[in-house]
Amino acid sequence: MKHKRFVAGMLATSMALAVSSCGKTDDDVQEREAVKTADGKTVLNVWAFTDEVPGMIDKYMELHPDFAKKYEVKTTIIATTEGQYQPALDQALSAGGDDAPDLYCAESAFVLKYTQGDAAKYAAPYESLGIDVDAKIKEADIAQYSVDMGTNNDNKVVGLGYQATGGAFIYRRSIAKDVFGTDDPDQISAAIGGGSQSWDKFWEAAEQLKAKGYGIISGDGDLWHAVENSSDQAWIVDGTLTIDPKREQFLDYSKMLKDNGWHNDTQDWQDAWFADMKGEGDKGIFGFFGPAWLINYTLGDNCGGKAVGEGTYGDWAVCDSPIGFCWGGTWLLASQSSPNKEALGEIIEWITLDCSENGLQYMWANGTYNDSGTKDCVASGTVMAKSNGELEFLGGQNMFDVFTKANQYANGKNKTQYDETINTYWRDQVRQYTAGNKSREDAIKDFKQQVADNLDVTVK
């Protein structure tokens, strides 16, 4: 089972990103009239690509009965699969009318389109919703990358997420003991160069693991998310395709991994990748790069068990990544045209900024939000500091100790609204090169041609 929050967005064919959704000027975004039900409640239209955020709003209504007496939520959920969500949302935002979104969600792969790009004009600044934005962000200790990605071109916050997606290295304890003589997170962090901003120690560790018959990661995709999201420049700078040196070096990293036998050459989100999580791949795999959601909703669902001793459940730990990165996330936005801004502000603040034990953040972090008992890393560092992140899956380790720090190292200024599409092109060309089907130069040339042919971007 793949993680519903992120996977759909990653697998989407997001060619719709290449087309501008805005045919109007900012003056055309006019506030609508409130829509009432037959019993006098005000309708709030919520658009999302999974049932997660609508479920949070249901929880808010349950905990705030006075609010529920005044408002009725109408939910539209359209999966991102096959690029369906964005075109439908764009049409609803531009058309306006009674069915226009009041609150809508955007995933990290395309959130910049709605905060800084083609559809940014539709998003209302949080301050217009009655939220004391700067003070609340400071109080909640929201990681800067999340704020950066939710800030529009006028330097106004128009979106924030509820989970933290800073990345770390998630590794097998049994393999760590066999190769390094310890499974202690601090010592394993040192062994792979955690926090060093260099891959040198990581490659050394790969050789040590190889000598014992293990791979350090499952496939080159495991490394890509760390490389991509730690780069200094975005794919597009001043309207021109830009290949950051760190991203270009991924060509060499991918080839090193394959030529040296340091991985099982899997592709993420494919069966062989999941098999490595169970320890059933061609050779044992030491670890995976990812945020807390990868532990809870991907490794946890694909480790072959639900209790210690079953599959690889309980045989995991987490330590610092050699470099800081983030991966995934969902941002909440309110429509500029909504006549219900105060109500939206109450909901959004409860989901993204409330640090109290009655807020979504605290319940989400401590596993009391629903019956699943799942503890997750949340946007608020303040909440994580007073929460218990110990997981049986991680041998009792408190993952918040690592992920709170990881969130501070993540970078939110190296993204564009076209990332999902461009990343697909890039990774395909990298694999062509790594497999020996193309030269390094031809892989780069063909990548540039794909971008030039399909996106409204200057390519040199």
C-alpha positions in Angstrom: 0.0 0.0 0.0 1.4 3.4 -1.0 1.2 6.5 1.1 -2.0 8.3 0.0 -0.8 11.8 0.8 2.2 11.8 -1.4 2.3 9.0 -3.8 -0.6 10.1 -6.0 1.1 13.4 -6.6 4.4 11.8 -7.4 2.9 9.5 -10.0 0.6 12.0 -11.7 1.2 13.0 -15.2 1.2 16.7 -14.5 1.5 18.1 -18.0 -1.3 20.5 -17.1 1.3 22.4 -15.2 2.6 23.7 -18.5 -0.5 25.5 -19.2 -1.4 28.8 -17.5 -4.7 28.6 -15.7 -5.0 32.4 -15.4 -6.7 34.3 -18.1 -7.9 37.2 -16.0 -6.3 40.1 -14.2 -6.1 40.3 -10.4 -9.0 42.8 -10.5 -11.3 39.9 -11.7 -11.0 38.0 -8.4 -14.1 39.4 -6.7 -15.6 38.2 -3.5 -18.6 35.9 -4.0 -21.9 35.9 -2.1 -22.2 33.4 0.7 -24.3 30.3 -0.1 -26.8 29.1 2.4 -28.5 25.7 2.9 -32.2 25.3 3.4 -31.7 25.3 7.1 -29.7 28.5 7.1 -26.1 27.1 7.4 -23.3 28.7 5.3 -21.7 26.4 2.8 -17.9 26.0 2.8 -16.6 24.4 -0.4 -13.4 22.3 0.2 -11.3 20.9 -2.6 -8.7 18.2 -1.9 -6.9 15.3 -3.6 -7.4 12.8 -0.7 -9.8 12.6 2.2 -7.2 13.6 4.7 -7.8 17.3 5.0 -11.6 16.9 4.7 -11.3 14.4 7.6 -9.4 17.0 9.7 -12.2 19.5 9.0 -14.8 16.9 10.1 -12.8 16.6 13.3 -12.8 20.4 13.8 -16.5 20.4 13.4 -16.9 17.6 15.9 -14.7 19.5 18.5 -16.4 22.8 17.8 -20.2 22.2 17.8 -21.0 25.9 17.7 -19.1 26.2 14.5 -20.8 23.2 13.1 -24.2 24.8 13.8 -23.3 27.7 11.5 -21.5 25.9 8.7 -21.9 23.0 6.4 -18.9 21.6 4.5 -19.2 20.5 0.9 -16.2 18.4 -0.2 -14.8 17.8 -3.6 -12.1 15.1 -3.8 -10.3 14.5 -7.1 -7.2 12.3 -7.2 -4.0 13.7 -8.7 -3.6 10.5 -10.7 -3.4 11.2 -14.4 -3.2 14.9 -13.8 -7.0 15.3 -13.0 -6.9 17.4 -9.9 -5.2 20.6 -11.0 -7.2 21.2 -14.2 -10.4 20.7 -12.3 -9.3 23.0 -9.5 -8.1 25.7 -11.9 -11.4 25.7 -13.7 -13.3 26.0 -10.4 -11.1 28.8 -9.2 -11.4 30.8 -12.4 -15.1 30.2 -13.0 -16.2 31.4 -9.6 -19.8 31.0 -8.7 -21.5 29.1 -5.9 -19.4 26.0 -6.4 -16.0 27.8 -6.3 -13.6 26.5 -3.7 -13.4 28.3 -0.3 -10.5 26.2 0.9 -8.2 24.0 -1.3 -5.1 21.9 -1.0 -1.9 21.8 -3.0 0.8 19.1 -2.8 4.5 20.0 -2.7 5.0 18.9 -6.3 2.8 21.7 -7.5 2.1 24.0 -4.6 4.2 26.8 -6.1 1.8 27.1 -8.9 -0.9 28.2 -6.4 1.4 30.3 -4.1 3.8 32.0 -6.5 2.9 30.8 -10.0 0.1 30.8 -12.6 -2.7 30.4 -10.1 -1.3 32.5 -7.3 -3.8 35.3 -7.6 -6.6 33.1 -6.3 -5.0 32.6 -2.8 -5.9 34.8 0.1 -3.1 36.0 2.5 -3.6 34.3 5.8 -3.6 37.7 7.5 -6.9 38.4 5.6 -8.4 35.4 7.4 -7.9 37.0 10.8 -4.7 35.0 11.5 -1.9 36.8 13.3 0.5 35.1 10.9 4.0 36.2 12.0 3.3 35.8 15.7 1.7 32.4 15.2 4.4 31.1 12.9 7.0 32.1 15.5 5.1 30.6 18.4 4.6 27.4 16.6 8.2 27.2 15.3 7.2 26.4 11.8 10.2 25.3 9.6 11.3 28.0 7.2 11.1 25.8 4.1 7.3 25.3 4.7 6.8 29.1 5.1 8.9 29.9 2.0 6.8 27.5 -0.2 3.6 29.0 1.1 4.6 32.7 0.6 3.5 34.6 -2.4 5.4 37.1 -4.5 4.2 39.9 -2.3 5.8 38.2 0.7 2.5 37.3 2.2 1.8 33.8 3.6 -1.0 32.2 1.6 -0.4 28.5 2.5 1.0 26.3 5.3 1.2 22.6 5.8 0.3 20.5 8.8 3.0 17.8 8.6 6.8 18.2 8.6 8.6 16.6 5.7 12.3 17.2 6.5 14.3 14.1 5.6 16.6 11.8 7.4 18.2 8.4 6.8 16.1 5.4 8.0 18.2 2.3 8.4 18.1 -1.4 9.5 19.4 -1.9 13.0 20.5 -5.6 12.3 22.5 -4.6 9.3 24.1 -1.7 11.2 25.2 -4.1 13.9 26.6 -6.6 11.4 28.6 -4.0 9.5 29.4 -1.2 11.9 29.2 -3.1 15.2 26.5 -0.8 16.5 22.9 0.4 15.8 23.2 3.6 17.8 21.8 6.5 15.7 24.6 8.9 16.7 27.3 6.5 15.6 25.6 5.5 12.4 25.1 9.2 11.6 28.9 9.6 12.0 29.5 6.6 9.8 27.5 7.9 6.9 28.5 11.6 7.3 25.3 12.8 8.9 25.1 16.6 8.8 28.4 16.9 6.9 26.9 18.4 3.7 29.1 15.9 1.9 28.5 12.4 0.4 32.1 11.3 1.0 31.5 9.3 4.1 28.3 7.9 2.6 30.3 6.3 -0.2 32.8 4.9 2.2 29.9 3.3 4.1 28.6 1.9 0.9 31.9 0.1 0.4 31.8 -1.3 3.9 28.3 -2.5 3.4 29.2 -4.1 0.0 32.0 -6.1 1.6 29.4 -7.7 3.8 27.0 -8.3 0.9 24.6 -5.4 1.5 23.4 -2.4 -0.6 23.4 1.0 1.1 20.1 2.0 -0.6 17.5 0.3 -2.8 17.7 2.4 -5.9 19.0 5.7 -7.2 15.6 7.3 -6.5 16.3 7.0 -2.8 19.2 9.3 -3.3 17.5 11.6 -5.7 15.1 13.2 -3.3 18.0 14.2 -1.1 20.0 15.6 -4.0 17.1 17.4 -5.7 15.9 19.1 -2.5 19.3 20.2 -1.3 20.3 21.9 -4.5 21.1 25.6 -4.5 19.1 26.5 -7.6 15.6 25.6 -8.9 15.1 24.0 -12.3 14.0 27.4 -13.6 15.8 30.6 -12.9 14.4 33.8 -14.5 12.4 31.7 -16.9 15.3 29.7 -18.1 16.0 25.9 -17.5 18.9 25.6 -15.1 20.7 22.4 -14.2 22.1 23.0 -10.7 25.6 21.4 -10.4 24.3 19.2 -7.5 21.5 17.9 -9.7 23.8 17.4 -12.6 26.1 15.4 -10.3 23.3 13.0 -9.8 24.3 11.5 -13.1 27.6 10.5 -11.6 26.1 9.3 -8.3 23.6 7.1 -10.1 26.3 5.5 -12.2 28.5 5.0 -9.2 25.7 3.2 -7.4 25.1 0.9 -10.3 28.7 0.2 -11.4 29.8 -0.5 -7.8 26.8 -2.7 -6.9 25.9 -0.4 -4.0 22.1 -0.9 -4.5 19.5 -3.3 -6.0 18.8 -0.9 -8.9 15.1 -0.6 -8.1 12.8 2.2 -8.9 10.9 3.9 -6.1 7.2 3.0 -5.8 7.7 -0.3 -7.7 7.4 -3.8 -6.3 11.1 -4.4 -6.1 11.5 -1.3 -3.9 8.8 -2.5 -1.5 10.5 -6.0 -1.5 13.7 -4.3 -0.2 11.7 -2.9 2.8 10.7 -6.4 3.7 14.3 -7.6 3.3 13.3 -9.8 0.4 15.4 -8.1 -2.4 18.4 -9.4 -4.2 20.6 -8.3 -1.3 19.8 -6.8 2.0 19.4 -3.0 1.9 20.7 -0.8 4.7 18.3 2.2 4.4 16.1 4.7 2.8 16.1 8.5 2.7 12.8 10.1 3.7 10.6 12.1 6.1 8.5 10.6 8.9 5.6 9.8 6.5 7.9 7.3 4.7 8.2 5.5 8.0 4.5 5.6 8.9 2.8 5.0 5.6 5.4 3.3 3.3 8.0 1.4 5.3 5.3 0.5 7.9 2.9 -0.8 5.3 5.6 -2.7 3.4 7.9 -4.2 6.0 6.1 -7.5 6.1 4.7 -7.3 9.7 2.8 -5.3 12.3 4.7 -6.3 15.4 8.3 -6.8 16.5 9.6 -10.1 15.0 7.4 -9.9 11.9 9.2 -9.0 8.7 11.5 -6.1 9.4 9.1 -4.4 11.8 11.1 -3.0 14.8 14.4 -3.4 13.0 14.7 0.2 12.0 16.2 3.4 13.4 16.6 7.0 12.0 19.7 9.3 11.9 20.8 12.5 10.3 21.1 12.6 6.6 24.5 13.7 5.1 22.6 16.7 3.6 19.4 18.4 4.6 16.3 18.0 2.4 12.5 17.8 2.4 10.1 15.6 0.5 6.4 16.0 0.1 3.7 17.9 2.1 0.3 19.4 1.6 -0.5 23.1 1.9 -3.8 24.6 2.8 -5.0 27.7 0.9 -8.1 29.9 1.1 -9.7 31.5 -1.9 -9.4 35.2 -2.4 -13.0 35.3 -3.5 -14.5 33.5 -0.5 -17.0 35.4 1.6 -16.2 33.1 4.5 -12.7 34.2 5.3 -13.1 34.3 9.1 -14.4 30.8 9.2 -11.6 29.5 7.0 -9.1 31.3 9.2 -10.4 29.4 12.2 -10.1 26.0 10.5 -6.7 26.7 8.9 -5.2 28.0 12.1 -6.5 25.0 14.0 -4.9 22.6 11.5 -1.6 24.4 10.8 -0.7 26.7 13.7 -2.5 25.7 16.9 0.1 24.6 19.5 -2.4 23.6 22.2 -3.2 20.1 23.2 -6.6 20.6 21.5 -5.1 21.5 18.1 -4.7 19.1 15.2 -0.9 19.4 15.5 -0.7 18.0 19.0 -3.2 15.2 18.3 -1.4 14.3 15.1 2.0 14.2 16.8 0.9 12.1 19.7 -1.3 9.6 17.9 -4.6 10.8 19.5 -6.2 12.2 16.3 -7.9 9.0 15.3 -8.1 5.3 16.2 -5.0 4.4 14.2 -2.7 5.8 17.0 -0.2 6.9 14.3 2.3 9.5 15.5 3.6 11.8 12.8 6.0 14.7 12.5 4.0 17.9 12.4 4.7 21.4 11.1 5.1 22.8 14.6 8.5 22.4 16.2 6.9 23.6 19.4 4.5 20.8 19.4 7.1 18.2 18.6 9.3 19.4 21.5 6.5 18.6 24.0 5.3 15.4 22.3 6.4 11.8 22.5 7.7 10.5 19.2 8.8 7.0 20.4 7.8 4.3 17.9 7.9 0.6 18.3 8.7 0.3 14.6 12.0 2.2 15.4 12.9 0.0 18.3 11.5 2.6 20.7 13.5 5.5 19.3 12.0 9.0 19.6 12.0 10.1 15.9 11.2 13.7 16.8 14.8 14.2 18.1 16.1 13.6 14.5 13.2 15.1 12.4 12.9 18.3 14.3 16.4 19.1 13.4 16.0 17.8 9.8 13.1 20.3 9.3 15.4 23.2 10.0 18.0 22.1 7.4 15.4 21.7 4.6 15.3 24.2 1.7 12.1 25.6 0.3 13.6 28.0 -2.2 14.8 25.5 -4.9 11.4 24.6 -6.3 9.2 25.6 -9.3 5.7 24.9 -10.3 7.0 22.5 -13.0 9.1 20.3 -10.8 7.0 17.1 -11.1 7.2 17.1 -14.9 10.8 18.1 -15.1 11.9 15.6 -12.5 10.2 12.8 -14.5 12.2 13.8 -17.6 15.5 14.1 -15.7 15.3 10.8 -13.8 14.4 9.0 -17.0 17.4 10.4 -18.8 19.7 9.6 -15.8 18.6 6.0 -15.9 19.2 5.8 -19.6 22.8 7.0 -19.0 23.3 4.8 -16.1 22.2 1.7 -18.0 24.7 2.5 -20.8 22.0 3.4 -23.4 23.2 7.0 -23.8 26.3 9.1 -23.2 26.3 11.6 -20.4 26.2 14.4 -23.0 23.2 12.9 -24.9 21.3 12.3 -21.7 21.6 16.0 -20.9 20.8 17.1 -24.5 17.7 14.9 -24.7 16.5 16.1 -21.3 16.8 19.7 -22.4 14.9 18.9 -25.6 12.0 17.3 -23.7 11.7 20.4 -21.6 11.8 22.7 -24.6 9.2 20.6 -26.4 6.7 20.4 -23.6 7.0 23.4 -21.3 6.9 27.1 -21.8 10.5 27.6 -20.5 13.6 29.0 -22.2 16.2 26.3 -22.9 19.7 27.1 -23.8 
